Amino acid sequence: MNLHVFRAIADRLRPLAEPIRTITVRIRTRTWTGERVGQGMTQDTDLLLPGYVNVRQVSAKEVASSGGRLREGAVRIGPITPTYSAFGATGGFTPAQLRPAATERQEVFWVLAGELAGEFALVDLDTTKPLSWYATANRMRSTP
């Protein structure tokens, strides 16, 4: 068996093993019509992560030991299944989807709706594990 098979199995089992989530996670790429961010009108493109993705607030101990990288209100998001192709199906996410490159006219941020609603800036994308990746993000601003 190759790694894609294990990723496919993990992706299919995760929704069964996790409780119902009340937080939705989107990766938003906002494009401005002006020459740079903040100028002109905006158009948003969202990538919705599956409902089984867990979101938890980072502890005060984790913030204190982060060397200033994390701030109070930061969140850890995951597990996120890496991309796979197995059993005639494809799924998961690539690093480029989770951390898209932005131009001078774009900004990329993570949007959480529900209990921890707000907009978050990605700080770290941990892709070291073969079956599950985790994102850590700092709160930029709260949303209603």
N, C-alpha and C positions, 0 to 999 in steps of 0.2 A: 504494500500500500504506500502511496505517496502522500506528501503533506497536504495536497488539495483534498484528498478523501477525508482526512481528519478534520480539516477546516469545515468541510461541508457538513460532517456529522455534528460538530460543535455548533454550527450555525442553526441547524435544525433542532437541536436539543435545548439550546439556551432558553427559548420562550417557554418551554415546559418546566424548567427547573426554577425559574425566577418568579417571585410574586408579581402581581399587577403593578405596573409603574404609573405614577401620576405626573411625571415630568417628561415632556417631549424635548428632544434635542435636534436643532437644525444648525447646519453650517451655512452661513449667509455670506454671499459675495455681493456687495453693493457697488454698483457702477454709477459714477457721476457723469453727467453730460458735459461738464466744464473741463478745463485743462487739468484739474487736480481734484483730490478729495475735498469735499465741502463746497464745490462750485457747481451751480446748476441744479438740475433735477436728478432724481435717483431711480434706478431700476434694480430690484433685488432678485437674485437667483438663490433658491434654497435647496440644500441636500438634507433630507430628513433621515435621521438614524432610526433603526428599528426600536420598537417600544420596549424590548427587553434590556436595552442598554441602561445600566444602573448609573445614578448620579448621587454622589455624596459630597457633603461639604468637607473640606480639608480641615483637620484638627489644628488647634492652636500650636500644638507641639510640632506638627509638620511645617507650619508657617515659620515658626521660630528657627527650625533647623534647615530651612531652605536657603539660607545665605542671602535673603532679600529678594529671591525670585518670586516667592508667593506672598500674597497679601491676604488679610482677613477677608473672608467671603469667597475664597478660591474654591473650586470644585474639581473633583476627579470623576472622569466619565469613562465607563467601560464595564465589562469587556466589549470590545469592538472586534468583530471577526475580520481577519485579513482576507483579501480576495482569494477566491478559489474557483475551480472548474472541475466538477466531479458528478457522477451519476446523471449526466445529461443536463445539469443545472450549473449556473454560475451565481456568484454572490459575493458578499463581503465588500471590503473597501480597500482602496490603494492609499499609500501615504499622500499622493498628490490630491486625492479627493478630500482627505481629512485636513490637509495643510496646503490648500491651493495657493499658487503664486498670484500675487496681486500686482497690477500695473499702477502707475501714478494716479490713475483715475478710479482705482478700486480700493475697497477696504474689505477685509475678511474677518468675520467674528462669529462666535457661537452664540446661538439664541436658545435660552431655556424658557419654557412656558410651564407653569404649574407652581409647585411649592417654592422653588428657588428661582423664580422668574427673573430674567435679566439678560444683559448682553455681556459676553465674556471674551477675553483675548487669550488665545492659545499660548501657553507658556512652554509646554513640553508634550511631545507625542512619543510615548514609549512603545517602540515596535520590536523590542528584544525577545518577546515570547512568540513562539510559532503559531499559537492558536488564539491568542487574545492580546489585543493592544489596548492601551489606556491613554487618555488625554487628560492633561491638567491645564486649567484655565483660570485666570484672574478676572474678577468682576470689573467690568468697565462702567456699567450703569444699570440701575434697576429699571424694570418695566412693569407697568400695571398688569 
